Amino acid sequence: MKNLRFLKPIFSFILIGLLITTLSRIFLFFLFKERVVQTPDFWYIFPIGLRMDLILLCYLSFLPAVLITFLPSKWIKFTNKFLVIYSFLFLFLILFVELASPDFVKQYDTRPNKIFLDYLIYPKEVVGMLLKSYLTSIIVTFLILGVVIYFAFKKGKQLFYTTSTEYKFKLMVFPLVAFLLFFGARSSLTSKRPINASNAVFSTDQLTNTLGLNSFYTVAFAAYSIKNEGNTKMYGKMDEAEAIARVKKYMIAGPSDFTDKDIPFLHVQQPDSVMKKPYNLVIFLQESLGAEYVGILGGKPLTPEFDKLSKGGLLFTNLYCTGTRSVRGIEAVVTGFLPSPSESVVKLGNSQQGFFTLADALKQKGYDTSFIYGGMANFDNMASFFNGNGFTDIVDQSDFESDGNKYAFKGTWGYSDEDLVTKANQYFKSKGDKPFFSLMFSTSNHEPFEYPAGRIKPYDKKPNTVNNAMKYADFSIGKFFEMAKKEPYFKNTIFIVIADHNTRTYGKNLVPINKFHIPAFIMGPGVPKGAVYDRLASQIDIPPTLLSYLGIPFETPMVGRNLSKLDTKVQGRSIMQFNDINAFRVENQVVIMQPNLKPLQFEIKNDTTLVPVKLNEDLAKDALAHVITAGNLYKENKYKLRPKK
């Protein structure tokens, strides 16, 4: 055994790595125990976790094993320095993401993933949010990391230095070492494919499944998957023609309505009634306003203004968002594009220009188009996407700072909703008789839930809570309409107030459907007052519905439904993307697709109770068709309008 001491760095690395990931998993288990123990055979997370941890650590150990074996003894100083730096670098990163995991899981109901990477791109906003909302966690994290760095200097040589060993002996031992590391990394000798995150899936609770992984793996896999962001074949394959035909089944447009064979879904949508002067359109997109916070939808009594205003228009009571991020909500409401496991088109490279948006369609009809936001418009690549796809004016935080006006409050994410609506109202007044389209995007419903004092009667005693932020956002909605009703543009404008997604999307089901339930109401000329649309609908149905009220025909490639014309005999449908899981719902049946696994089907008893049922193969193909179509439309640049002649 003495001769094997040259392998001590590898043994030390694997054992310390296992100690970090195992202790973290145990901590997460007890932190979420009340939820996890509801899963049958929940203890699987520990053997699965050990397996996944060994896969990661064996992969990371292969390079040190090669250097230890093949570099000659005269290079031992270099080898030892490399081993210390390499080992502590990766152990430090593994520890860091595990320390970040508890708060991330609380917020997103899964281990750190691509959202974790996205936030690293915007350090100013994110650091401000973390310092105000997670200061205790940050202090504990840095204390632990400081202790680790101290021991790195003290114990690095003892743990990770190799020893001089006869070269022939190392060469003789290497095949066995390489085999063990290869076996550990593959975790199988019979499977044709390497083990991946799908092998950790043993229940219908997404959180419990992810506890069987480790956070370095999930973050690294998210980074690796960026190169496959246009890949929608993780759920299966389907011929493009079949996929298109299956998606068209769910549209209102008939075969004779489609206008261009090269743009498969391009069709003419007629208005409810033709107007000599088309109406303006204003979309007020609400950050994180889930239905659970809206009184008129049976939620908490936090939205008296929304509740009152919705009675003057068309209220949607059974509407579901397509995802869990703002860019996904923007994608649905502004472009009507189908959700998929790829990143939102707001952030994808090939959709930065020439991609259909409502702004693009309305600009071609002579509208002024704008995006108005209290934060920085470059966040989540919004400015680039909007600028390249029909939005003429982009008004953001820099414009608030330079216009010389006094505003109520500036927080971590930018100016308050109250300031946003004031700025927007001024902007709309300046348009005069010119038709305009504008997307307003709020910021207040976001950690650390900041808002100006004295505007609301707090729902919670502690000021900076999600409930109080929701109440302030509602106050701002009321203030906007109070101002707008006094202006000439009000009587010629179609307004919609709609959420992008909920605050937190979590639950014991693979897809927590209840957390996708969002509010919306449309108000304006021609919109029935006091009306309620209570049938199942998707966020992608909203943009074609809005166009129907504007008074002019439009040619669009949107596959969503104009709900004002939807036959009551047609079944309601919604589509939800939850991390890398897709849910395709038709009435009370939902098909859930996971990467590289067979689809599952459930009957929805209520939004929190899903009962497994036999898979309807045809419905599963329809679900797959929508995802395949999204990928094909993006990759082939077929989600657009025809160029103007």
GUPA-431832 format. One record per residue (C-alpha): residue number from 1; x, z, y. Coordinates in nm, 2 decimals, m for minus. Example, Ala and Ser with C-alpha at 12.3 -4.5 7.8 and 13.67 -1.06 7.14 Angstrom:
REM GUPA-431832
PT   k     xx     zz     yy
PT   1   1.23   0.78  m0.45
PT   2   1.37   0.71  m0.11
***
This chain:
REM GUPA-431832
PT   k     xx     zz     yy
PT   1   0.00   0.00   0.00
PT   2   0.29   0.06   0.23
PT   3   0.37  m0.31   0.22
PT   4   0.02  m0.38   0.36
PT   5   0.08  m0.18   0.68
PT   6   0.14  m0.51   0.86
PT   7  m0.24  m0.56   0.84
PT   8  m0.32  m0.23   1.02
PT   9  m0.42  m0.41   1.34
PT  10  m0.69  m0.60   1.16
PT  11  m0.82  m0.29   0.98
PT  12  m0.82  m0.09   1.31
PT  13  m1.00  m0.36   1.50
PT  14  m1.27  m0.40   1.24
PT  15  m1.32  m0.02   1.19
PT  16  m1.34   0.05   1.57
PT  17  m1.57  m0.25   1.62
PT  18  m1.80  m0.12   1.34
PT  19  m1.79   0.23   1.50
PT  20  m1.91   0.09   1.84
PT  21  m2.18  m0.13   1.71
PT  22  m2.31   0.12   1.45
PT  23  m2.33   0.41   1.70
PT  24  m2.50   0.18   1.95
PT  25  m2.76   0.07   1.68
PT  26  m2.83   0.43   1.59
PT  27  m2.87   0.52   1.96
PT  28  m3.11   0.22   2.01
PT  29  m3.30   0.32   1.70
PT  30  m3.37   0.67   1.82
PT  31  m3.44   0.54   2.18
PT  32  m3.71   0.31   2.04
PT  33  m3.79   0.50   1.73
PT  34  m4.16   0.54   1.80
PT  35  m4.20   0.16   1.81
PT  36  m3.95   0.07   1.54
PT  37  m4.08   0.30   1.26
PT  38  m4.42   0.12   1.28
PT  39  m4.24  m0.17   1.11
PT  40  m4.25  m0.17   0.73
PT  41  m3.89  m0.14   0.59
PT  42  m3.76  m0.07   0.94
PT  43  m3.44   0.07   0.78
PT  44  m3.34  m0.29   0.71
PT  45  m3.19  m0.30   1.06
PT  46  m2.89  m0.09   0.93
PT  47  m2.78  m0.30   0.63
PT  48  m2.86  m0.62   0.83
PT  49  m2.67  m0.48   1.12
PT  50  m2.37  m0.40   0.92
PT  51  m2.37  m0.75   0.78
PT  52  m2.40  m0.91   1.12
PT  53  m2.13  m0.68   1.27
PT  54  m1.89  m0.77   0.99
PT  55  m1.96  m1.14   1.05
PT  56  m1.86  m1.10   1.42
PT  57  m1.56  m0.89   1.36
PT  58  m1.43  m1.11   1.08
PT  59  m1.45  m1.42   1.30
PT  60  m1.26  m1.24   1.57
PT  61  m1.00  m1.11   1.33
PT  62  m0.90  m1.45   1.19
PT  63  m0.66  m1.54   1.48
PT  64  m0.47  m1.21   1.46
PT  65  m0.44  m1.25   1.09
PT  66  m0.28  m1.60   1.13
PT  67  m0.04  m1.48   1.39
PT  68   0.06  m1.17   1.20
PT  69   0.13  m1.38   0.89
PT  70   0.30  m1.69   1.02
PT  71   0.49  m1.58   1.33
PT  72   0.85  m1.48   1.23
PT  73   0.98  m1.13   1.27
PT  74   1.19  m1.22   1.57
PT  75   0.86  m1.28   1.76
PT  76   0.72  m0.94   1.67
PT  77   0.73  m0.81   2.03
PT  78   0.52  m1.10   2.15
PT  79   0.29  m1.06   1.84
PT  80   0.23  m0.69   1.92
PT  81   0.16  m0.74   2.29
PT  82  m0.09  m1.01   2.20
PT  83  m0.25  m0.79   1.93
PT  84  m0.30  m0.50   2.18
PT  85  m0.44  m0.72   2.46
PT  86  m0.66  m0.93   2.22
PT  87  m0.80  m0.63   2.03
PT  88  m0.88  m0.42   2.34
PT  89  m1.02  m0.72   2.53
PT  90  m1.28  m0.79   2.26
PT  91  m1.35  m0.43   2.18
PT  92  m1.40  m0.36   2.55
PT  93  m1.64  m0.65   2.58
PT  94  m1.83  m0.54   2.26
PT  95  m1.86  m0.19   2.41
PT  96  m1.96  m0.32   2.75
PT  97  m2.26  m0.52   2.63
PT  98  m2.36  m0.24   2.39
PT  99  m2.36   0.00   2.68
PT 100  m2.57  m0.25   2.88
PT 101  m2.82  m0.30   2.60
PT 102  m3.05   0.01   2.63
PT 103  m3.16  m0.08   2.98
PT 104  m3.18  m0.45   2.90
PT 105  m3.39  m0.39   2.59
PT 106  m3.62  m0.16   2.80
PT 107  m3.67  m0.45   3.05
PT 108  m3.68  m0.75   2.82
PT 109  m3.77  m0.62   2.47
PT 110  m3.47  m0.79   2.32
PT 111  m3.10  m0.76   2.31
PT 112  m2.89  m0.92   2.59
PT 113  m2.93  m1.30   2.58
PT 114  m2.92  m1.59   2.82
PT 115  m3.10  m1.39   3.09
PT 116  m2.80  m1.15   3.08
PT 117  m2.57  m1.45   3.15
PT 118  m2.81  m1.59   3.42
PT 119  m2.79  m1.26   3.61
PT 120  m2.41  m1.27   3.61
PT 121  m2.43  m1.59   3.83
PT 122  m2.59  m1.40   4.12
PT 123  m2.38  m1.08   4.16
PT 124  m2.49  m1.00   4.51
PT 125  m2.86  m0.97   4.43
PT 126  m2.81  m0.82   4.08
PT 127  m2.55  m0.56   4.19
PT 128  m2.79  m0.45   4.46
PT 129  m3.08  m0.42   4.21
PT 130  m2.86  m0.23   3.96
PT 131  m2.73   0.02   4.21
PT 132  m3.08   0.10   4.32
PT 133  m3.26   0.10   3.99
PT 134  m2.99   0.19   3.72
PT 135  m2.73   0.40   3.91
PT 136  m2.72   0.67   3.64
PT 137  m2.66   0.41   3.36
PT 138  m2.39   0.25   3.57
PT 139  m2.21   0.58   3.62
PT 140  m2.22   0.66   3.25
PT 141  m2.11   0.31   3.16
PT 142  m1.80   0.33   3.39
PT 143  m1.71   0.67   3.27
PT 144  m1.71   0.56   2.91
PT 145  m1.52   0.24   2.99
PT 146  m1.27   0.45   3.19
PT 147  m1.21   0.67   2.89
PT 148  m1.16   0.37   2.67
PT 149  m0.91   0.22   2.91
PT 150  m0.72   0.55   2.91
PT 151  m0.70   0.55   2.53
PT 152  m0.60   0.18   2.53
PT 153  m0.28   0.27   2.71
PT 154  m0.23   0.59   2.51
PT 155  m0.31   0.46   2.16
PT 156  m0.27   0.09   2.18
PT 157   0.07   0.07   2.01
PT 158  m0.03   0.32   1.74
PT 159  m0.35   0.13   1.65
PT 160  m0.26  m0.24   1.69
PT 161   0.11  m0.29   1.64
PT 162   0.21  m0.47   1.33
PT 163   0.53  m0.39   1.13
PT 164   0.81  m0.61   1.01
PT 165   0.74  m0.72   0.65
PT 166   0.91  m0.97   0.43
PT 167   0.79  m1.32   0.52
PT 168   0.73  m1.43   0.15
PT 169   0.51  m1.12   0.09
PT 170   0.29  m1.20   0.39
PT 171   0.25  m1.56   0.27
PT 172   0.15  m1.43  m0.07
PT 173  m0.11  m1.19   0.07
PT 174  m0.25  m1.44   0.33
PT 175  m0.48  m1.63   0.09
PT 176  m0.65  m1.31  m0.01
PT 177  m0.68  m1.19   0.36
PT 178  m0.81  m1.54   0.46
PT 179  m1.06  m1.54   0.18
PT 180  m1.19  m1.19   0.27
PT 181  m1.22  m1.28   0.64
PT 182  m1.38  m1.61   0.56
PT 183  m1.62  m1.44   0.32
PT 184  m1.70  m1.17   0.58
PT 185  m1.75  m1.43   0.85
PT 186  m1.97  m1.65   0.63
PT 187  m2.13  m1.35   0.46
PT 188  m2.21  m1.58   0.17
PT 189  m2.04  m1.82  m0.08
PT 190  m2.36  m2.00  m0.18
PT 191  m2.54  m2.08   0.14
PT 192  m2.47  m2.42   0.29
PT 193  m2.51  m2.29   0.64
PT 194  m2.34  m1.99   0.81
PT 195  m2.55  m1.68   0.86
PT 196  m2.71  m1.67   1.20
PT 197  m2.97  m1.47   1.40
PT 198  m3.25  m1.61   1.18
PT 199  m3.12  m1.40   0.89
PT 200  m3.19  m1.09   1.08
PT 201  m3.56  m1.17   1.10
PT 202  m3.75  m0.95   0.85
PT 203  m4.05  m0.84   1.05
PT 204  m4.31  m0.96   1.31
PT 205  m4.17  m0.73   1.57
PT 206  m3.91  m0.91   1.78
PT 207  m3.75  m0.59   1.91
PT 208  m3.70  m0.44   1.56
PT 209  m3.54  m0.77   1.44
PT 210  m3.29  m0.78   1.73
PT 211  m3.17  m0.43   1.65
PT 212  m3.03  m0.58   1.34
PT 213  m2.80  m0.79   1.55
PT 214  m2.53  m0.68   1.79
PT 215  m2.53  m0.76   2.16
PT 216  m2.19  m0.93   2.17
PT 217  m2.32  m1.18   1.92
PT 218  m2.65  m1.24   2.10
PT 219  m2.47  m1.30   2.44
PT 220  m2.20  m1.52   2.28
PT 221  m2.47  m1.72   2.09
PT 222  m2.66  m1.76   2.42
PT 223  m2.34  m1.90   2.59
PT 224  m2.27  m2.13   2.29
PT 225  m2.63  m2.25   2.29
PT 226  m2.61  m2.37   2.65
PT 227  m2.46  m2.70   2.53
PT 228  m2.77  m2.75   2.32
PT 229  m3.01  m2.67   2.60
PT 230  m3.19  m3.01   2.54
PT 231  m3.22  m2.94   2.17
PT 232  m3.58  m2.89   2.06
PT 233  m3.52  m2.95   1.69
PT 234  m3.47  m2.59   1.60
PT 235  m3.83  m2.57   1.48
PT 236  m3.83  m2.90   1.29
PT 237  m3.83  m3.27   1.33
PT 238  m4.10  m3.52   1.40
PT 239  m4.12  m3.89   1.48
PT 240  m4.16  m3.95   1.86
PT 241  m4.47  m4.16   1.82
PT 242  m4.65  m3.90   1.61
PT 243  m4.55  m3.63   1.85
PT 244  m4.69  m3.82   2.15
PT 245  m5.02  m3.90   1.96
PT 246  m5.06  m3.53   1.87
PT 247  m5.01  m3.42   2.23
PT 248  m5.25  m3.68   2.36
PT 249  m5.52  m3.53   2.14
PT 250  m5.52  m3.22   2.37
PT 251  m5.55  m3.42   2.69
PT 252  m5.86  m3.52   2.88
PT 253  m5.73  m3.87   2.95
PT 254  m5.86  m4.14   2.71
PT 255  m5.65  m4.44   2.57
PT 256  m5.76  m4.67   2.86
PT 257  m5.64  m4.42   3.13
PT 258  m5.27  m4.44   3.05
PT 259  m5.10  m4.69   3.28
PT 260  m4.74  m4.74   3.16
PT 261  m4.61  m4.78   2.81
PT 262  m4.26  m4.67   2.91
PT 263  m4.39  m4.34   3.06
PT 264  m4.61  m4.23   2.77
PT 265  m4.83  m3.98   2.95
PT 266  m4.86  m4.15   3.29
PT 267  m5.23  m4.17   3.38
PT 268  m5.46  m4.18   3.68
PT 269  m5.65  m3.86   3.76
PT 270  m5.96  m3.91   3.97
PT 271  m6.07  m3.64   4.22
PT 272  m6.39  m3.45   4.19
PT 273  m6.50  m3.63   4.51
PT 274  m6.31  m3.88   4.73
PT 275  m6.23  m3.76   5.08
PT 276  m6.14  m3.97   5.39
PT 277  m5.89  m3.69   5.49
PT 278  m5.73  m3.52   5.19
PT 279  m5.70  m3.15   5.18
PT 280  m5.38  m2.95   5.22
PT 281  m5.25  m2.75   4.92
PT 282  m5.08  m2.41   4.93
PT 283  m4.96  m2.24   4.61
PT 284  m4.88  m1.87   4.66
PT 285  m4.67  m1.79   4.35
PT 286  m4.67  m1.41   4.28
PT 287  m4.35  m1.27   4.13
PT 288  m4.44  m1.07   3.81
PT 289  m4.81  m1.01   3.88
PT 290  m4.94  m0.96   3.53
PT 291  m5.31  m0.93   3.45
PT 292  m5.25  m0.56   3.36
PT 293  m5.21  m0.48   3.73
PT 294  m5.52  m0.66   3.85
PT 295  m5.83  m0.46   3.88
PT 296  m6.08  m0.74   3.85
PT 297  m5.92  m0.84   3.52
PT 298  m5.96  m0.50   3.37
PT 299  m5.61  m0.38   3.48
PT 300  m5.50  m0.10   3.71
PT 301  m5.68  m0.07   4.04
PT 302  m5.39  m0.20   4.24
PT 303  m5.53  m0.53   4.38
PT 304  m5.83  m0.47   4.60
PT 305  m5.74  m0.77   4.82
PT 306  m5.69  m1.01   4.53
PT 307  m6.02  m0.88   4.37
PT 308  m6.21  m0.94   4.70
PT 309  m6.07  m1.28   4.77
PT 310  m6.12  m1.41   4.42
PT 311  m6.49  m1.37   4.46
PT 312  m6.48  m1.63   4.73
PT 313  m6.34  m1.89   4.50
PT 314  m6.28  m1.97   4.13
PT 315  m6.13  m1.69   3.93
PT 316  m5.94  m1.75   3.60
PT 317  m5.98  m1.46   3.36
PT 318  m5.82  m1.60   3.05
PT 319  m5.51  m1.77   3.18
PT 320  m5.17  m1.74   3.01
PT 321  m4.83  m1.82   3.15
PT 322  m4.57  m2.03   2.96
PT 323  m4.27  m1.79   2.98
PT 324  m4.11  m1.48   3.10
PT 325  m3.89  m1.60   3.39
PT 326  m3.97  m1.72   3.74
PT 327  m3.82  m2.07   3.67
PT 328  m4.05  m2.11   3.37
PT 329  m4.35  m2.03   3.59
PT 330  m4.23  m2.27   3.86
PT 331  m4.18  m2.53   3.59
PT 332  m4.54  m2.49   3.48
PT 333  m4.72  m2.46   3.82
PT 334  m4.52  m2.71   4.01
PT 335  m4.44  m2.98   3.74
PT 336  m4.69  m2.91   3.46
PT 337  m4.41  m2.96   3.21
PT 338  m4.44  m2.82   2.86
PT 339  m4.24  m2.51   2.77
PT 340  m3.97  m2.53   2.51
PT 341  m3.67  m2.33   2.38
PT 342  m3.45  m2.52   2.63
PT 343  m3.39  m2.38   2.97
PT 344  m3.65  m2.45   3.24
PT 345  m3.62  m2.79   3.39
PT 346  m3.55  m2.62   3.72
PT 347  m3.20  m2.55   3.59
PT 348  m3.13  m2.84   3.37
PT 349  m2.89  m3.11   3.49
PT 350  m3.10  m3.43   3.41
PT 351  m3.40  m3.31   3.60
PT 352  m3.24  m3.25   3.94
PT 353  m3.39  m3.57   4.08
PT 354  m3.65  m3.82   3.97
PT 355  m3.84  m3.55   3.78
PT 356  m4.22  m3.52   3.85
PT 357  m4.34  m3.24   4.07
PT 358  m4.66  m3.19   4.27
PT 359  m4.44  m3.23   4.58
PT 360  m4.32  m3.57   4.46
PT 361  m4.68  m3.69   4.40
PT 362  m4.81  m3.55   4.73
PT 363  m4.51  m3.68   4.93
PT 364  m4.60  m4.03   4.81
PT 365  m4.95  m3.98   4.96
PT 366  m4.81  m3.89   5.30
PT 367  m4.80  m3.51   5.27
PT 368  m4.53  m3.29   5.43
PT 369  m4.39  m3.08   5.15
PT 370  m4.22  m2.74   5.16
PT 371  m4.09  m2.44   4.97
PT 372  m4.10  m2.10   5.16
PT 373  m3.92  m1.80   5.01
PT 374  m3.80  m1.47   5.15
PT 375  m3.49  m1.47   4.94
PT 376  m3.21  m1.72   4.89
PT 377  m3.33  m2.05   4.76
PT 378  m3.02  m2.12   4.56
PT 379  m3.12  m1.84   4.32
PT 380  m3.20  m1.99   3.98
PT 381  m3.11  m2.34   4.12
PT 382  m3.44  m2.36   4.30
PT 383  m3.31  m2.53   4.61
PT 384  m3.13  m2.80   4.42
PT 385  m3.43  m2.88   4.20
PT 386  m3.68  m2.88   4.49
PT 387  m3.45  m3.08   4.72
PT 388  m3.42  m3.35   4.46
PT 389  m3.78  m3.37   4.36
PT 390  m4.00  m3.41   4.66
PT 391  m3.97  m3.10   4.87
PT 392  m3.87  m3.20   5.22
PT 393  m3.84  m2.86   5.38
PT 394  m3.68  m2.55   5.22
PT 395  m3.73  m2.24   5.42
PT 396  m3.55  m1.93   5.29
PT 397  m3.37  m1.61   5.39
PT 398  m3.13  m1.79   5.62
PT 399  m3.41  m1.93   5.82
PT 400  m3.57  m1.58   5.87
PT 401  m3.23  m1.46   5.99
PT 402  m3.17  m1.74   6.24
PT 403  m3.52  m1.78   6.40
PT 404  m3.48  m1.48   6.63
PT 405  m3.81  m1.31   6.52
PT 406  m3.84  m0.95   6.42
PT 407  m3.95  m0.90   6.06
PT 408  m4.09  m0.59   5.87
PT 409  m3.83  m0.54   5.60
PT 410  m3.54  m0.70   5.42
PT 411  m3.46  m0.57   5.07
PT 412  m3.23  m0.65   4.78
PT 413  m3.40  m0.98   4.70
PT 414  m3.47  m1.09   5.06
PT 415  m3.75  m1.05   5.31
PT 416  m4.07  m0.88   5.22
PT 417  m4.39  m1.05   5.12
PT 418  m4.54  m0.94   5.45
PT 419  m4.26  m1.13   5.63
PT 420  m4.31  m1.43   5.39
PT 421  m4.68  m1.47   5.47
PT 422  m4.61  m1.43   5.85
PT 423  m4.34  m1.70   5.83
PT 424  m4.56  m1.93   5.62
PT 425  m4.86  m1.90   5.85
PT 426  m4.65  m1.99   6.15
PT 427  m4.51  m2.29   5.96
PT 428  m4.86  m2.41   5.85
PT 429  m4.98  m2.39   6.21
PT 430  m4.70  m2.62   6.32
PT 431  m4.82  m2.90   6.09
PT 432  m5.12  m2.98   6.31
PT 433  m5.33  m3.25   6.15
PT 434  m5.06  m3.37   5.91
PT 435  m5.16  m3.30   5.55
PT 436  m4.91  m3.06   5.38
PT 437  m4.83  m2.91   5.05
PT 438  m4.63  m2.58   5.03
PT 439  m4.51  m2.35   4.76
PT 440  m4.48  m1.99   4.87
PT 441  m4.29  m1.75   4.64
PT 442  m4.30  m1.38   4.67
PT 443  m4.02  m1.13   4.60
PT 444  m4.16  m0.77   4.62
PT 445  m4.27  m0.74   4.26
PT 446  m3.91  m0.71   4.14
PT 447  m3.67  m0.43   4.06
PT 448  m3.59  m0.22   4.26
PT 449  m3.95  m0.26   4.39
PT 450  m3.87  m0.22   4.77
PT 451  m4.13  m0.26   5.04
PT 452  m4.18  m0.14   5.40
PT 453  m4.32   0.21   5.44
PT 454  m4.66   0.28   5.58
PT 455  m4.84  m0.03   5.45
PT 456  m5.02   0.11   5.15
PT 457  m5.15   0.43   5.01
PT 458  m4.90   0.48   4.71
PT 459  m5.05   0.47   4.36
PT 460  m4.75   0.66   4.23
PT 461  m4.58   0.96   4.41
PT 462  m4.24   0.81   4.37
PT 463  m4.22   0.52   4.62
PT 464  m4.02   0.25   4.44
PT 465  m4.23   0.19   4.13
PT 466  m4.38  m0.13   3.99
PT 467  m4.73   0.00   4.06
PT 468  m4.66   0.06   4.43
PT 469  m4.48  m0.28   4.46
PT 470  m4.78  m0.45   4.31
PT 471  m5.01  m0.27   4.56
PT 472  m4.79  m0.39   4.85
PT 473  m4.78  m0.74   4.72
PT 474  m5.16  m0.73   4.71
PT 475  m5.16  m0.60   5.07
PT 476  m4.95  m0.90   5.17
PT 477  m5.19  m1.14   5.00
PT 478  m5.47  m0.99   5.20
PT 479  m5.27  m1.02   5.52
PT 480  m5.19  m1.38   5.46
PT 481  m5.56  m1.48   5.42
PT 482  m5.66  m1.26   5.71
PT 483  m5.42  m1.46   5.93
PT 484  m5.50  m1.80   5.77
PT 485  m5.87  m1.77   5.82
PT 486  m5.81  m1.76   6.20
PT 487  m5.63  m2.09   6.20
PT 488  m5.77  m2.45   6.20
PT 489  m5.57  m2.55   5.88
PT 490  m5.77  m2.30   5.67
PT 491  m6.09  m2.50   5.65
PT 492  m5.89  m2.81   5.52
PT 493  m5.67  m2.63   5.26
PT 494  m5.70  m2.56   4.89
PT 495  m5.52  m2.23   4.82
PT 496  m5.42  m2.08   4.48
PT 497  m5.28  m1.74   4.42
PT 498  m5.12  m1.73   4.08
PT 499  m4.85  m1.53   3.90
PT 500  m4.53  m1.68   3.76
PT 501  m4.52  m1.43   3.47
PT 502  m4.56  m1.05   3.40
PT 503  m4.31  m0.78   3.49
PT 504  m4.20  m0.69   3.14
PT 505  m4.28  m0.89   2.83
PT 506  m4.27  m0.66   2.53
PT 507  m4.47  m0.56   2.23
PT 508  m4.46  m0.52   1.85
PT 509  m4.56  m0.88   1.77
PT 510  m4.32  m1.17   1.75
PT 511  m4.48  m1.30   2.07
PT 512  m4.65  m1.02   2.28
PT 513  m4.94  m1.24   2.38
PT 514  m5.11  m0.98   2.60
PT 515  m4.80  m0.97   2.83
PT 516  m4.85  m1.35   2.90
PT 517  m5.20  m1.29   3.05
PT 518  m5.18  m1.36   3.43
PT 519  m5.42  m1.38   3.72
PT 520  m5.51  m1.67   3.94
PT 521  m5.78  m1.78   4.18
PT 522  m5.84  m2.10   4.37
PT 523  m6.01  m2.10   4.71
PT 524  m6.10  m2.38   4.95
PT 525  m6.34  m2.65   5.04
PT 526  m6.53  m2.79   4.74
PT 527  m6.42  m2.49   4.52
PT 528  m6.73  m2.31   4.39
PT 529  m6.75  m1.96   4.53
PT 530  m6.80  m1.66   4.30
PT 531  m6.72  m1.88   4.00
PT 532  m6.54  m1.76   3.69
PT 533  m6.34  m1.97   3.44
PT 534  m6.33  m1.75   3.13
PT 535  m6.21  m2.00   2.87
PT 536  m5.86  m1.99   2.73
PT 537  m5.62  m2.19   2.96
PT 538  m5.25  m2.24   3.01
PT 539  m5.04  m2.23   3.32
PT 540  m4.97  m2.61   3.27
PT 541  m5.34  m2.67   3.32
PT 542  m5.32  m2.55   3.68
PT 543  m5.15  m2.84   3.86
PT 544  m5.39  m3.11   3.73
PT 545  m5.68  m2.88   3.82
PT 546  m5.54  m2.84   4.17
PT 547  m5.51  m3.21   4.22
PT 548  m5.87  m3.26   4.13
PT 549  m5.98  m3.07   4.45
PT 550  m5.76  m3.26   4.70
PT 551  m6.00  m3.56   4.74
PT 552  m5.77  m3.85   4.64
PT 553  m5.67  m4.01   4.31
PT 554  m5.33  m3.94   4.16
PT 555  m5.11  m4.10   3.90
PT 556  m4.93  m3.82   3.70
PT 557  m4.75  m3.77   3.37
PT 558  m4.88  m3.42   3.33
PT 559  m5.02  m3.33   2.99
PT 560  m5.22  m3.03   3.11
PT 561  m5.59  m3.04   3.15
PT 562  m5.81  m3.07   3.46
PT 563  m6.01  m2.76   3.38
PT 564  m6.29  m2.86   3.63
PT 565  m6.36  m3.16   3.40
PT 566  m6.29  m3.00   3.06
PT 567  m6.58  m3.04   2.82
PT 568  m6.71  m2.70   2.70
PT 569  m6.69  m2.83   2.35
PT 570  m6.31  m2.87   2.37
PT 571  m6.12  m2.57   2.24
PT 572  m5.91  m2.37   2.48
PT 573  m5.53  m2.38   2.43
PT 574  m5.22  m2.21   2.57
PT 575  m4.85  m2.24   2.50
PT 576  m4.60  m1.96   2.53
PT 577  m4.22  m1.95   2.51
PT 578  m4.07  m1.61   2.43
PT 579  m3.69  m1.63   2.42
PT 580  m3.63  m1.87   2.13
PT 581  m3.98  m1.83   1.98
PT 582  m4.27  m2.06   2.06
PT 583  m4.64  m1.97   2.03
PT 584  m4.91  m2.25   2.03
PT 585  m5.25  m2.10   2.06
PT 586  m5.59  m2.27   2.01
PT 587  m5.87  m2.02   2.07
PT 588  m5.81  m1.73   1.84
PT 589  m5.55  m1.90   1.62
PT 590  m5.18  m1.90   1.71
PT 591  m4.89  m2.08   1.53
PT 592  m4.56  m1.91   1.60
PT 593  m4.24  m2.11   1.55
PT 594  m3.90  m1.94   1.51
PT 595  m3.56  m2.12   1.49
PT 596  m3.48  m2.26   1.14
PT 597  m3.78  m2.08   0.98
PT 598  m4.12  m2.19   0.85
PT 599  m4.40  m2.15   1.11
PT 600  m4.63  m1.85   1.08
PT 601  m5.00  m1.84   1.17
PT 602  m5.20  m1.55   1.30
PT 603  m5.56  m1.48   1.39
PT 604  m5.59  m1.30   1.72
PT 605  m5.83  m1.01   1.70
PT 606  m5.73  m0.91   2.05
PT 607  m5.42  m0.98   2.25
PT 608  m5.23  m0.70   2.08
PT 609  m5.36  m0.74   1.72
PT 610  m5.24  m1.04   1.53
PT 611  m5.35  m1.08   1.16
PT 612  m5.15  m1.31   0.94
PT 613  m5.35  m1.60   0.79
PT 614  m5.27  m1.91   0.58
PT 615  m5.08  m2.17   0.78
PT 616  m5.29  m2.47   0.90
PT 617  m5.03  m2.75   0.85
PT 618  m5.20  m2.98   1.09
PT 619  m5.21  m2.72   1.37
PT 620  m4.85  m2.64   1.30
PT 621  m4.76  m3.01   1.34
PT 622  m4.95  m3.01   1.67
PT 623  m4.74  m2.70   1.78
PT 624  m4.42  m2.88   1.68
PT 625  m4.53  m3.20   1.86
PT 626  m4.56  m3.03   2.19
PT 627  m4.20  m2.89   2.17
PT 628  m4.06  m3.22   2.04
PT 629  m4.23  m3.41   2.32
PT 630  m4.09  m3.18   2.58
PT 631  m3.74  m3.25   2.46
PT 632  m3.80  m3.62   2.44
PT 633  m3.95  m3.65   2.78
PT 634  m3.66  m3.47   2.93
PT 635  m3.38  m3.64   2.74
PT 636  m3.53  m3.99   2.79
PT 637  m3.62  m3.94   3.16
PT 638  m3.99  m4.01   3.09
PT 639  m4.15  m3.74   3.29
PT 640  m4.17  m3.91   3.63
PT 641  m4.37  m4.14   3.85
PT 642  m4.32  m4.51   3.87
PT 643  m4.09  m4.60   4.15
PT 644  m4.26  m4.71   4.47
PT 645  m4.25  m5.09   4.52
***
